[in-house]
Amino acid sequence: MNLFDVYPLFPLNIVQGKGCYVWDENGIKYLDLYGGHAVISIGHSHPHYVEMISNQVSKLGFYSNSVINKIQQEVARRLGIISGYDDYSLFLINSGAEANENAMKLASFHNGRTRIVSFQKSFHGRTSLAVEVTNNPKIIAPINNNSHVVYLPLNDIEAVKAELSKGDVCAVIIEGIQGVGGILTLTGTFLQELRTICTATGTILILDEIQCGYGRSGKFFAHQYAGIKPDIITVAKGIGNGFPMAGVLISPMFTPVYGMLGTTFGGNHLASTAALAVLDIMEKENLIENAAKVGDYLIKELKQFPQIKEVRGRGLMIGLELDEPIKELRSRLLFDYHVFTGVTGTHVIRLLPPLCLSLEEAEEFLSRFKKALN
């Protein structure tokens, strides 16, 4: 049997990682400015993370959600404190797409409506309703195209007001910073007015913080720059530093009912241990503050490069738009200068490094990037 060939792959086999570096099978060392799609939050192979997971799997890796799981309860308690949402509830699953599916399902249970407002260039996942609210027709199969969704321009509050005034919209789902769309930020005024109109119309506001959350923006959640509280928040990627895990943070306005949501693997003992290790390290090493500091430095320095048309983002979620297609530049960075970066579209490079990236490593990236540009 072969793997189903849906990924265009670089001819590299990565076999080891440490901090902000990875090594291939030939021993070549790479600076990782992509973190495997923003998944690596605390750095590769952190000793505390390795120790906690190793200890837990030696005792118990998994049992189902039919019994008490005190590690899961501790994740909820700790996450509530660090995020500022200790009055919310937590539902744990395995991936970002699952988080968004459950968020929209919960919203529809709550108000009985079926339409969703999403936004142009959005990305929310590849399954069922999550892919339907993703603004990319190429990945929406006919069975997923069920006319539940309207895509509106980002930061256009008048368009949102017009749609919500119809009174039949179940939820608005929006990324705190659009990732796949090109590292596009929301204005504070737009988010504040969006919160107000959702409340006025009984529409559930869902903030997808899967890529931009968990400290990446320089705050725990990117929407916190606007000072608002959504009804539901979805998280994944950085929550487990590579261990498959995701969560839905749920406002007290929702009443749980046995069976309304469920999962086999979600929040299992090993996954919850990974999540606790991540929270330990984020707090002890001040990684949210580090993301803000190093991100500000990178953005300031990158704005001095004349070849870059625009630098966008917050913290360690940065988009670099160039006038020329960036395919060859990304290849030079990887194969000639040994730096992993991401892309979105044809003209934007995405930087999503581990949140432990140091100023010295940022300077190292800038040096290599400058050489690759020239």
C-alpha positions in Angstrom: 0.0 0.0 0.0 1.1 3.6 -0.8 0.2 6.8 0.9 -2.7 8.7 -0.8 -0.8 11.3 -2.7 -2.5 14.6 -1.7 0.6 16.5 -0.3 3.2 18.2 -2.5 6.3 17.2 -0.6 9.8 18.7 -0.2 12.4 15.9 -0.7 13.4 16.1 3.0 13.0 13.6 5.8 13.0 15.5 9.1 14.1 13.2 11.9 15.0 15.4 14.9 14.1 18.7 16.5 15.3 20.8 19.3 14.0 24.3 20.2 13.7 26.3 17.0 15.8 23.9 14.9 15.2 20.6 13.1 17.6 18.1 11.4 17.1 15.9 8.3 18.3 12.3 7.9 21.5 13.6 6.5 22.3 15.7 9.5 21.6 19.0 7.9 20.3 21.6 10.5 17.5 23.9 9.7 16.1 27.0 11.4 12.4 26.4 11.8 10.4 29.6 11.2 7.2 27.6 10.4 6.7 25.3 13.3 4.9 22.7 11.2 1.9 25.1 10.4 2.1 27.0 13.7 1.8 23.7 15.7 5.1 23.9 17.6 4.4 26.4 20.4 7.0 25.6 23.1 9.8 24.4 20.8 10.8 21.0 19.6 11.5 18.2 22.1 11.4 20.4 25.2 12.8 18.4 28.1 9.8 19.0 30.4 7.3 18.1 27.6 9.2 14.9 26.8 9.4 13.9 30.5 5.7 14.5 31.2 4.5 12.6 28.2 7.0 9.7 28.8 5.9 9.4 32.4 2.2 9.5 31.6 2.4 6.9 28.8 4.3 4.6 31.1 1.3 4.6 33.4 -1.8 5.1 31.1 -2.1 6.5 27.6 -5.8 6.3 27.1 -9.1 5.6 28.7 -12.5 6.8 27.4 -14.6 9.7 28.4 -16.9 7.4 30.4 -14.8 7.9 33.5 -13.4 10.8 35.4 -10.1 12.2 34.0 -8.5 14.5 36.5 -5.8 15.5 34.1 -8.5 16.8 31.7 -10.0 18.7 34.6 -6.7 20.3 35.4 -6.3 21.4 31.7 -9.6 23.2 31.9 -8.7 24.9 35.2 -5.3 26.0 34.0 -6.4 27.1 30.5 -9.2 29.2 32.0 -6.8 31.1 34.2 -4.1 31.8 31.6 -6.6 32.7 28.9 -8.8 34.9 31.1 -11.8 32.7 30.4 -12.1 30.8 33.8 -16.0 31.2 33.7 -16.2 29.3 30.4 -16.4 25.5 29.9 -14.0 23.4 27.9 -14.8 20.6 25.4 -11.7 18.7 24.2 -11.3 17.0 20.8 -8.5 16.1 18.4 -8.2 18.7 15.6 -9.0 22.2 14.6 -11.7 21.1 12.1 -13.4 19.1 14.8 -13.3 22.1 17.1 -15.1 24.3 14.5 -17.6 21.5 13.7 -18.6 21.2 17.3 -18.7 25.0 17.8 -21.1 25.5 14.9 -23.2 22.4 16.0 -23.4 23.9 19.5 -24.5 27.3 18.1 -27.2 25.7 16.0 -28.5 23.7 19.0 -28.7 26.9 20.9 -30.7 29.1 18.6 -32.2 26.6 16.1 -30.9 28.4 13.0 -28.9 27.0 10.1 -27.1 29.8 8.3 -23.5 30.8 8.9 -21.6 34.1 8.1 -18.0 33.5 7.2 -15.5 35.8 5.5 -13.6 36.0 2.2 -10.2 34.2 2.3 -11.2 32.3 5.4 -9.9 28.9 6.4 -11.6 26.8 9.1 -10.9 23.2 8.2 -11.5 20.4 5.7 -14.4 18.5 7.1 -18.2 18.8 6.5 -19.4 22.2 7.7 -15.8 23.4 8.6 -14.9 23.2 4.9 -18.2 24.8 3.8 -17.3 27.9 5.9 -13.9 27.9 4.3 -13.7 30.3 1.3 -12.0 27.9 -1.1 -14.2 26.2 -3.7 -11.4 23.9 -4.7 -11.7 21.9 -1.5 -15.4 22.0 -1.1 -16.9 18.7 -2.4 -20.5 18.8 -3.8 -21.7 17.0 -0.7 -20.3 19.8 1.5 -21.9 22.6 -0.6 -25.2 22.9 1.2 -25.9 26.7 1.0 -25.5 27.2 4.7 -22.8 29.9 4.2 -22.3 33.5 3.0 -18.8 34.9 2.7 -18.5 38.6 3.5 -15.6 41.0 3.0 -13.3 41.2 6.0 -13.6 44.3 8.2 -16.9 45.3 6.5 -19.3 45.8 9.4 -22.1 47.2 7.2 -22.1 44.0 5.1 -22.4 42.0 8.4 -25.2 44.2 9.7 -27.2 43.7 6.5 -26.8 40.0 6.7 -27.6 39.6 10.4 -30.6 41.9 10.1 -32.4 39.1 8.2 -32.7 37.4 11.6 -31.9 33.8 10.5 -28.1 33.7 10.9 -27.0 31.0 13.4 -23.4 32.1 13.9 -20.6 34.3 12.6 -17.3 32.4 12.5 -14.1 34.4 12.1 -10.4 34.0 12.6 -8.7 36.3 15.1 -6.1 36.8 12.4 -6.6 35.2 9.0 -3.7 32.7 8.4 -4.2 30.9 5.1 -5.8 34.0 3.8 -2.5 35.9 4.0 -2.0 37.0 7.6 -4.8 39.5 7.5 -5.7 41.3 10.8 -9.0 42.6 12.0 -9.6 46.1 13.1 -10.5 46.6 16.8 -13.6 48.6 15.8 -14.8 45.9 13.5 -14.6 43.2 16.1 -16.2 45.4 18.7 -19.1 46.3 16.4 -19.4 42.6 15.4 -19.7 41.6 19.0 -22.5 44.2 19.5 -24.5 43.2 16.4 -24.2 39.5 17.2 -25.6 40.1 20.7 -28.5 42.2 19.3 -29.6 39.6 16.8 -29.1 36.5 18.9 -26.3 35.4 16.6 -23.5 33.3 18.1 -20.0 34.8 17.7 -17.3 32.1 17.1 -13.7 33.1 17.2 -11.4 30.6 15.4 -8.1 31.0 17.3 -6.7 27.7 16.0 -3.7 29.3 14.2 -3.5 32.7 15.8 -4.3 31.7 19.4 -2.3 30.2 22.3 0.0 33.1 22.6 1.1 33.4 19.0 -0.2 37.0 18.5 1.5 38.3 21.7 -1.7 37.9 23.7 -3.2 34.6 24.6 -5.9 35.2 22.0 -5.6 37.5 19.0 -9.2 38.8 19.6 -8.1 40.1 23.0 -6.5 43.1 21.3 -10.1 44.3 20.7 -11.2 43.8 24.3 -14.2 41.6 23.3 -15.5 38.2 24.5 -16.9 35.8 21.9 -19.5 33.2 22.7 -17.3 30.3 21.6 -13.5 30.1 20.9 -11.8 27.2 19.1 -8.2 26.2 19.7 -5.8 23.6 18.3 -2.3 23.6 16.9 -0.2 25.0 19.7 -2.3 23.5 22.5 -0.4 20.2 22.4 2.9 21.2 20.6 2.4 18.5 18.0 0.2 16.1 20.0 -3.2 15.9 18.2 -5.5 17.9 20.4 -8.0 20.8 20.2 -10.6 22.5 22.3 -13.8 24.5 22.3 -14.1 27.2 25.0 -17.8 27.7 25.7 -19.6 30.6 27.2 -21.8 30.1 30.3 -24.8 31.0 28.2 -24.8 27.4 26.8 -26.3 24.6 28.9 -24.7 21.2 28.4 -26.9 18.1 27.7 -25.6 14.6 27.9 -24.9 13.4 24.3 -25.1 16.7 22.5 -21.3 16.6 21.9 -19.0 13.6 22.1 -15.6 12.1 21.1 -13.7 8.9 21.5 -10.1 10.2 21.7 -10.6 13.9 22.7 -8.9 14.9 25.9 -7.4 11.5 26.6 -4.8 11.1 29.3 -1.8 11.5 27.1 -3.2 14.4 25.1 -4.2 16.2 28.3 -0.7 15.6 29.7 0.8 17.2 26.6 -1.5 20.2 27.1 -0.5 20.6 30.7 3.2 20.5 29.8 2.6 23.2 27.2 0.9 25.5 29.8 3.7 24.8 32.3 6.4 25.9 29.8 4.4 28.9 28.5 4.1 30.2 32.0 7.5 29.4 33.3 9.4 30.8 30.2 7.0 33.7 29.5 6.4 32.7 26.0 3.5 35.0 25.3 5.6 38.0 26.3 8.5 36.6 24.2 6.2 36.2 21.1 5.2 39.9 21.5 8.8 41.1 22.0 10.5 39.0 19.3 7.6 39.5 16.9 7.7 43.3 17.3 11.5 43.2 16.5 11.0 41.0 13.4 8.2 43.1 12.1 10.2 46.3 12.6 13.3 44.9 10.9 11.4 43.3 8.0 9.7 46.6 7.2 13.2 47.9 6.3 13.5 45.5 3.4 12.8 47.3 0.2 11.9 44.0 -1.6 8.9 43.4 0.7 5.7 45.1 -0.4 3.9 44.7 3.0 4.6 43.2 6.4 1.5 42.1 8.2 0.6 40.3 11.5 1.1 40.4 15.2 3.6 38.7 17.5 5.1 35.6 15.9 2.4 35.3 13.2 3.9 37.3 10.3 3.1 37.6 6.6 5.5 39.0 4.1 3.9 40.1 0.8 6.3 40.5 -2.2 5.6 41.9 -5.7 7.1 38.8 -7.2 6.0 35.2 -6.8 7.8 33.7 -3.8 8.1 30.0 -4.8 11.8 30.3 -5.8 12.6 32.5 -2.8 11.1 29.9 -0.4 13.1 27.1 -2.1 16.3 29.1 -1.8 15.6 29.7 1.9 15.1 26.0 2.5 17.7 24.4 0.3 20.5 27.1 0.2 20.0 28.8 3.6 18.3 26.0 5.5 15.3 27.9 6.8 11.8 26.5 6.9 9.0 29.1 6.1 5.4 28.8 5.0 3.5 30.4 2.2 0.0 31.5 1.4 -1.1 32.1 -2.1 1.7 32.9 -4.6 3.1 36.1 -3.1 3.1 35.8 0.7 5.6 34.1 3.0 4.3 33.0 6.4 6.4 33.0 9.5 5.0 30.9 12.3 8.0 29.9 14.5 7.9 28.4 17.9 7.1 31.0 20.5 10.5 30.4 22.2 12.3 32.0 19.2 15.0 34.2 20.7 16.2 37.6 19.4 19.5 36.0 18.4 17.6 33.4 16.3 15.5 36.2 14.8 18.6 38.0 13.8 20.0 34.8 12.3 16.8 34.5 10.2 17.0 38.1 9.1 20.6 37.5 7.9 19.7 34.4 6.0 16.6 36.0 4.5 18.6 39.0 3.3 21.0 36.7 1.5 18.3 34.7 -0.1 16.6 37.9 -1.3 19.8 39.1 -2.9 
